């Protein structure tokens, strides 16, 4: 039988000097939430809400400000990654699923360190901002770091991450090619900015069979589970970069000789830095990038329905829980 859903009530008597109380209004539902369904914790890490009170040392936000938070809760601030603005790689960092188990976004309130909150731009609706807090940042960061406007960028998988990656890459000026196992997403892919779409559902050999005449310079893997990267090698350019974003414990394998001989780089990416998170929100507002969402009420029934549809791959393209 499924484990019962519990509704915890946490009480605190004081607010830390650097802490902020946020009244949650919306939460994205991410594939990572499925990994922690059986853990004793409050689910959710894509929060948007309104500040209701701030600690005595807070200087960035004030009551009434609209803010969000994402996957990382805090970092040590003194290690090499932190000192070089790569705090997402801090070994002492606190992450969703591993710390602060009472601070999930499937809730009505959160208490957060001020510097780990992000201001939501006025031009982005709260329901659209929620999926950007993890999914949006996860796509945007590697695109900015590794892709150029002159690149042909392949997006593998068109779900919650993929449909955002298409928009970011297209607005950066890249030529976007989508690879999906669902032909039904073809029209959406082109509307979001892709220049071409390939249904790979029934391709059992390598993807040279697709008839692609110009090679792919950057390949962003956003599928829910690992794909066979070797199938893409015949359509990659020399010195191509493959960027896996899939969060899984599966083993990644690639053809070593072809990787070596063709200068292919495999550079995984998972989290964005605070700087990149802020720039992502600014970029999304400026270019009117927003997720395609399906809304559910922030109730037990709503949460169960959203997670079930996500588990079954039925969300187009991002679920959002709302107190509205």
C-alpha distance (Angstrom), angle and dihedral (degrees) to the residues before:
residue distance angle dihedral
X1 . . .
X2 3.83 . .
X3 3.79 115.3 .
X4 3.80 113.8 -100.3
X5 3.79 118.2 -100.2
X6 3.77 110.3 -118.7
X7 3.80 126.8 -157.3
X8 3.81 106.9 -147.3
X9 3.78 123.2 -160.3
X10 3.80 115.7 -154.2
X11 3.79 122.0 -167.2
X12 3.80 127.7 -160.9
X13 3.77 126.5 -178.0
X14 3.81 99.0 -161.6
X15 3.80 140.2 30.4
X16 3.80 117.6 -132.6
X17 3.82 116.6 -120.0
X18 3.83 92.1 -110.2
X19 3.80 96.6 39.0
X20 3.79 130.5 105.9
X21 3.79 129.3 -158.8
X22 3.80 112.9 -137.8
X23 3.80 124.8 -167.3
X24 3.81 101.7 -144.7
X25 3.79 115.0 -134.1
X26 3.82 101.6 166.7
X27 3.79 139.5 15.6
X28 3.76 131.4 -170.0
X29 3.79 118.7 -135.0
X30 3.80 110.6 -133.1
X31 3.80 130.9 -169.2
X32 3.79 87.4 -116.9
X33 3.80 88.7 66.4
X34 3.80 88.3 67.7
X35 3.82 89.3 61.4
X36 3.81 91.6 60.7
X37 3.80 101.5 40.4
X38 3.80 91.9 111.2
X39 3.81 95.5 44.9
X40 3.81 122.3 100.2
X41 3.79 97.2 -111.6
X42 3.79 144.6 94.9
X43 3.79 107.8 -89.4
X44 3.79 126.6 -134.6
X45 3.80 136.2 67.7
X46 3.82 105.1 -174.9
X47 3.79 101.4 83.2
X48 3.77 133.0 168.2
X49 3.76 123.7 178.2
X50 3.78 148.4 126.2
X51 3.81 126.7 -79.4
X52 3.81 111.6 -116.6
X53 3.83 101.1 174.6
X54 3.79 139.8 -1.3
X55 3.80 136.1 -152.5
X56 3.79 123.3 -105.3
X57 3.82 94.3 -99.7
X58 3.82 97.1 47.0
X59 3.80 115.5 117.9
X60 3.82 105.3 160.7
X61 3.78 104.7 61.0
X62 3.79 136.4 35.3
X63 3.81 133.5 -169.9
X64 3.77 111.0 -69.4
X65 3.81 96.1 32.6
X66 3.79 117.0 129.1
X67 3.81 112.8 -127.6
X68 3.78 142.4 163.2
X69 3.77 139.6 -158.9
X70 3.79 135.6 -154.1
X71 3.79 144.4 -167.1
X72 3.80 101.6 -50.3
X73 3.80 119.0 68.8
X74 3.80 103.0 -174.7
X75 3.80 144.4 -29.1
X76 3.80 133.9 -146.5
X77 3.82 94.6 -107.7
X78 3.81 94.6 -147.0
X79 3.83 108.7 68.6
X80 3.80 124.1 93.5
X81 3.84 95.3 -96.1
X82 3.80 91.0 49.6
X83 3.79 93.6 46.6
X84 3.82 90.9 49.9
X85 3.81 95.0 49.0
X86 3.81 93.2 -103.2
X87 3.80 96.2 112.5
X88 3.80 90.3 147.2
X89 3.83 85.8 76.5
X90 3.80 95.8 50.2
X91 3.82 109.9 133.3
X92 3.81 91.1 -147.3
X93 3.79 95.6 47.5
X94 3.78 123.1 126.4
X95 3.79 115.4 -125.0
X96 3.76 137.9 -175.6
X97 3.78 109.4 -84.7
X98 3.79 93.4 22.8
X99 3.81 105.9 58.0
X100 3.81 142.8 20.1
X101 3.79 92.1 26.6
X102 3.82 91.7 -175.7
X103 3.81 93.7 58.1
X104 3.79 103.3 78.2
X105 3.79 121.5 135.8
X106 3.81 95.7 -125.1
X107 3.79 84.7 90.8
X108 3.77 145.4 77.2
X109 3.80 99.0 -111.3
X110 3.79 141.5 26.1
X111 3.80 135.3 -171.4
X112 3.79 111.1 -149.2
X113 3.79 140.7 170.8
X114 3.79 106.4 -100.2
X115 3.80 96.1 -127.4
X116 3.80 91.0 54.9
X117 3.78 93.3 58.6
X118 3.81 122.8 88.9
X119 3.78 127.8 -147.1
X120 3.80 113.1 -120.4
X121 3.82 111.0 -134.3
X122 3.79 116.5 -119.9
X123 3.79 91.4 -119.7
X124 3.82 94.5 62.3
X125 3.80 121.4 77.4
X126 3.82 114.3 -130.1
X127 3.81 92.6 -120.3
X128 3.81 89.5 54.0
X129 3.79 94.2 43.6
X130 3.81 94.8 57.4
X131 3.85 97.4 72.0
X132 3.80 89.7 45.1
X133 3.81 91.5 62.9
X134 3.81 91.7 76.8
X135 3.80 111.2 -3.1
X136 3.79 94.8 42.9
X137 3.78 95.2 46.4
X138 3.82 92.4 45.1
X139 3.82 90.2 58.4
X140 3.77 98.9 37.5
X141 3.80 98.1 51.9
X142 3.84 99.2 60.1
X143 3.80 91.5 39.8
X144 3.81 90.7 56.7
X145 3.79 92.9 43.1
X146 3.80 99.9 45.4
X147 3.81 110.5 18.3
X148 3.79 132.0 79.0
X149 3.81 129.8 -163.9
X150 3.83 88.8 -109.9
X151 3.81 92.9 57.4
X152 3.78 128.0 104.3
X153 3.80 102.1 -133.9
X154 3.78 121.0 -159.8
X155 3.81 117.4 -154.9
X156 3.80 113.1 -159.2
X157 3.79 112.1 -157.6
X158 3.79 126.0 15.8
X159 3.77 107.2 -139.0
X160 3.77 132.8 104.9
X161 3.80 93.9 -38.7
X162 3.78 99.2 31.0
X163 3.80 97.8 54.4
X164 3.82 89.3 53.2
X165 3.81 92.9 45.5
X166 3.82 89.5 54.8
X167 3.79 91.1 55.6
X168 3.81 96.1 45.4
X169 3.82 93.6 46.5
X170 3.80 93.4 46.6
X171 3.80 92.8 49.3
X172 3.83 88.7 49.8
X173 3.79 87.1 60.2
X174 3.80 97.9 -106.5
X175 3.77 123.6 141.5
X176 3.80 103.3 -115.4
X177 3.80 124.3 -149.5
X178 3.81 118.1 -175.2
X179 3.81 125.2 -151.5
X180 3.79 114.2 -166.4
X181 3.78 140.5 157.7
X182 3.79 91.0 -139.4
X183 3.81 118.0 75.2
X184 3.81 88.0 -171.5
X185 3.82 88.5 75.1
X186 3.82 93.9 57.9
X187 3.80 96.5 98.0
X188 3.81 93.0 45.3
X189 3.81 91.5 50.4
X190 3.80 92.6 55.3
X191 3.81 92.0 44.4
X192 3.82 90.3 53.4
X193 3.80 92.5 54.0
X194 3.81 108.8 -83.3
X195 3.79 116.7 140.3
X196 3.80 94.5 -154.0
X197 3.80 140.6 9.2
X198 3.80 130.4 -152.6
X199 3.79 125.0 -165.1
X200 3.82 105.6 -145.2
X201 3.80 96.9 175.1
X202 3.80 95.6 111.4
X203 3.81 100.9 29.2
X204 3.80 106.5 113.1
X205 3.81 98.7 169.1
X206 3.78 126.4 57.5
X207 3.79 116.9 -59.3
X208 3.78 96.4 -104.4
X209 3.82 81.4 95.4
X210 3.81 88.5 71.3
X211 3.80 91.3 73.8
X212 3.80 96.3 -125.5
X213 3.81 106.9 168.6
X214 3.81 100.0 -172.3
X215 3.82 119.3 55.1
X216 3.80 125.6 -117.9
X217 3.81 115.0 -112.1
X218 3.80 98.9 -170.0
X219 3.79 126.9 24.1
X220 3.81 117.9 -163.1
X221 3.82 113.0 -164.7
X222 3.81 108.8 -152.7
X223 3.82 99.5 153.8
X224 3.81 118.7 129.9
X225 3.82 91.3 -117.3
X226 3.79 134.1 24.5
X227 3.77 117.7 -73.5
X228 3.80 127.3 -152.8
X229 3.79 98.5 -94.9
X230 3.80 91.9 -170.9
X231 3.81 89.4 71.5
X232 3.81 88.8 66.2
X233 3.82 96.7 49.5
X234 3.85 95.9 90.2
X235 3.83 90.4 57.8
X236 3.81 97.6 44.3
X237 3.78 122.5 102.2
X238 3.78 122.5 -122.9
X239 3.81 109.3 -80.7
X240 3.79 91.0 15.4
X241 3.79 118.5 166.9
X242 3.80 120.6 -132.8
X243 3.81 113.7 -160.0
X244 3.82 115.8 -167.9
X245 3.81 113.9 -160.5
X246 3.80 97.2 169.4
X247 3.81 112.3 122.1
X248 3.79 104.1 -141.2
X249 3.80 141.4 125.2
X250 3.79 91.7 -133.7
X251 3.80 118.7 120.6
X252 3.79 116.2 -100.1
X253 3.80 113.8 -143.3
X254 3.80 129.7 -179.7
X255 3.83 134.6 177.9
X256 3.78 101.1 -91.3
X257 3.80 99.9 -157.8
X258 3.81 94.3 49.0
X259 3.80 90.3 45.9
X260 3.80 90.7 51.9
X261 3.79 98.1 40.8
X262 3.82 95.6 45.5
X263 3.80 95.7 41.1
X264 3.80 92.8 -122.2
X265 3.79 114.3 172.1
X266 3.80 123.6 -150.9
X267 3.81 108.4 -155.7
X268 3.81 115.1 170.4
X269 3.77 119.9 -157.7
X270 3.78 130.9 -169.7
X271 3.79 117.2 155.0
X272 3.78 134.3 32.2
X273 3.78 125.6 -132.9
X274 3.79 119.2 -115.6
X275 3.79 89.2 -105.2
X276 3.79 92.6 52.7
X277 3.80 91.4 44.7
X278 3.80 90.1 56.2
X279 3.80 93.0 46.1
X280 3.80 90.6 48.6
X281 3.80 91.1 57.5
X282 3.80 91.4 47.9
X283 3.81 91.2 48.7
X284 3.80 92.4 47.4
X285 3.80 91.5 51.8
X286 3.80 93.5 46.4
X287 3.81 94.0 49.3
X288 3.80 96.7 35.0
X289 3.80 93.6 -119.1
X290 3.77 114.7 167.3
X291 3.78 137.2 156.0
X292 3.77 124.8 -105.0
X293 3.78 100.8 -118.3
X294 3.77 142.7 -168.1
X295 3.80 112.5 -152.6
X296 3.80 127.0 -141.2
X297 3.80 129.5 178.9
X298 3.81 117.6 -101.6
X299 3.79 91.3 -114.2
X300 3.78 132.8 110.6
X301 3.79 90.3 -100.7
X302 3.79 91.5 46.9
X303 3.79 93.3 49.6
X304 3.80 92.7 47.9
X305 3.81 91.5 48.6
X306 3.82 93.0 48.7
X307 3.81 94.0 48.1
X308 3.80 92.2 46.2
X309 3.80 93.0 51.8
X310 3.80 90.3 45.7
X311 3.80 91.8 49.8
X312 3.81 89.9 51.4
X313 3.81 93.5 47.9
X314 3.81 93.0 -116.0
X315 3.83 101.2 125.6
X316 3.80 118.0 108.8
X317 2.95 96.8 -137.2
X318 3.79 121.2 -46.8
X319 3.82 130.1 1.6
X320 3.80 118.9 -136.2
X321 3.79 127.0 -168.5
X322 3.78 115.7 -148.5
X323 3.78 139.2 -173.6
X324 3.83 88.9 -151.6
